[in-house]
């Protein structure tokens, strides 16, 4: 089978599983919503302070929501022997990896993008900052999914994969968090934030080129 055929088959299979196991995409979304709705209660009636810290809060909530389900990304296929069969059959693991990453973004990143405008308004952000939130999430959530897949593949055979995954991946999230939050903050002050978006786009392009290959190698290493 070609890489494209394996990608299509994997993505189709994962979407069917998501339709049956709704908790895989509902839980990260609810976690994201809960953080952003409870945070104003903790800060209190201080709208100016809330607007200042909202960019960082939104992005911290987003990366933690994506990280929430990252450990399970390859775990079930590993336990069921699916990965072992793919390696034994010399199937294109690159197409498989891309299919899993795409499904991971659809289940965790896409819902965050869809609900982010309402939550950004709830935090008192301006219209320009609202657009910046959407644009940064459009560029940033695929990058979060790529990095999460890399961490899940690297820690696949570890006994306490969740803790190790967080230790491996959270440092890689820091540049994304800095530039995405800075873009929203700049937009809130009415300043140009194209430079931050360009950096996010460059980071995404590099990750798209390198991370799926690294995930493929990590899966082979864990199965072998």
N, C-alpha and C positions, 0 to 999 in steps of 0.2 A: 504494500500500500504506500501511496505517496504521502508526503507531509501534509498536503492540503486535505486529502481524504481522511487521515487520522485526526486532523484538527476539527474537521466538520463532524466526524462521528463522536469525538470526545465532547465537543460543545453541545451537540444535540442530546447526548446522554446526560450531561450535567444539567441542562435546562429541564429535562424531564424529572430528574431527581429534585431539583429546586421546586418544581411544581408540586411534588409530593411531600417534600420535607420543608414546609414553609418556615420553620424555625431558623433555618440556615440563613435566610435573608431578613426575616422579621426581627430577630434578636439584635443584630447590629444596628438596625434602623431604630428600634426602640431605645437602645442604649444611647445612641446619638441624640435622640429627642429628649430623653430624660436628663442627660447632662446639661443641655442647653436650656431646658425649662427650669431646672432646679437652681442653676447658677445664679440667676437674678435674685432668687429668694435669699441666697447666701450673702450676696453683695448688699442687698437692701435697696431702698429707694434713692439710688444715686445714678441717675441716667447718664451724666457726663462720664463718670468712672466706668460705667458699663460699656459705653461706646468705645472707650479707650482700650479696654481689655478684651472686647468681643472678638477681634480677629484671632488672637491667640487661643481663646476659648473654643471657637469654632473648629480650628484646625487640630487642637489637641483632642477634642471629642471625635473628629473624623478619623485621625490615625489610630486612636484606641478602639474605635468601632471596627475598623478594618482588621486590626490585630486580633480582635475578639474571636473571629472564626478562622484565622489563618492556620492554626495548628491542625485543623481537620481537613485541610485542603487535599493532601495526598494520603492521609492516615488510613482511611477505609480501604482504598485500593491496595495499599501496602499490606494490610492485615488479610485481605481477601485473596491475595496472591495475584491480583491483576497486573501489578507492576512487574512481578517476576515473570509472568507469562509474556508481557510485552518485550522485556529484555531478552528472554529466551528465544522469542520469535524474531528478534532483531527488527522489531517495528520501529518506525521513526518516532523516537521519544520527543523530538523537537515539536512536532505537530501536536502530540499529546500534551506537552507542557504549555504550549500556547493556548490550547483549548481549555485547560484547567485555569489558566490565568484569566482568560476572557470571561469564563463563567464566574470566577471569583470577583471580577470587577462588576459584572452584571448584578450579582447578589449583594455586594457590599457597597461599591462605589456609586453606582447609578441611583439607587434609592436616596443616598445622601444628597446628591445633586438636585434631585426632584423636590425634596422637602426643605433644602437650605434657604430658598428665598423667604419662605414664611417664618422660619426661625430667625433669620437675619433681621427681619422687620421686628420680630418680638424683642430682639436685643437692642433696638433703637438705631440701627445703622441707616445711613442715608441711601438714596437710590444709587448713587455712584459706587458706594461701598458694596451695595447689594450685588451689582453687576460684577464687581471684582471678586466677591465670594464665589459666584457661579463660575467665572472664568478660571479662577485658581483651582476650584474643585474639578473642573473639566480636565485640566492639565495634571493636577496633583493626584487624584484618586487612581488613575491607571498606574502611576508611579508607585503609589502605596501598594497596589495589588501585585505589581511586579516584585517589589522588595519583600513583601510578605510571602509570596510563592518561593522566593529564593531561601528565605529563612526556614520555611516549612520543609523544603527539600533537604537543606543542610542538617536539620535536626530530626529527620524522619525516624531514624532508628534509635534516638535517644530515649531513655526511660522517662525523664521529666522534660519532655519536649517543649511544653508551654513556657516554662521559666527560661530555658535556654534560648528559645525563639525570641523572647522579649529582649534578652541580653544581646543577641546578635543583631536584631533588626532596629531597635530603638536608636542606636547611634547613627544609623543610615538615614533615619527619618529627620534628623536635626536640620540639615541644609534645606530640605523641603519645607519644614515648619517655619524656618527663618524667612525664606523668600516669599512664601505664600502669605504669611501673616503681615510681612512688610508691604506687600502689594495691596492688601485690604486696608491697612492703616493709611497708606499713601492716598488711596482713593477716598477714604473718609475725610482727609484734609483737603480734598480737591486737587491733589497733585498728580503728576503723570506717573503711572506704574507700569509702563510698557517694558522697562528694563527688567523688572522682576518677572513679568510674564515670559520674556525671552529666555531668561535663565531657567525657568520651570520647563519651558518647551525643549530647551537644549538637554536638560537632565532627563526628560522623558525619552527623547530620541536616543540618547546614549544607553539608557536602560533597556529600551526596546531592542537595541542591537546586541546587547551583551547578556542581559539577565536570562532570557530563555535558553541560551546556550549553557550558561552556568547551571541553571535548574536541571537541564538534561544530564549534565555531567554528575551533578550531585545525586540525582535519582539512580543513575547507574552505579555510583559508588556505594550507596546505601543498600541497593538490592544485591550487588555483587558481593 
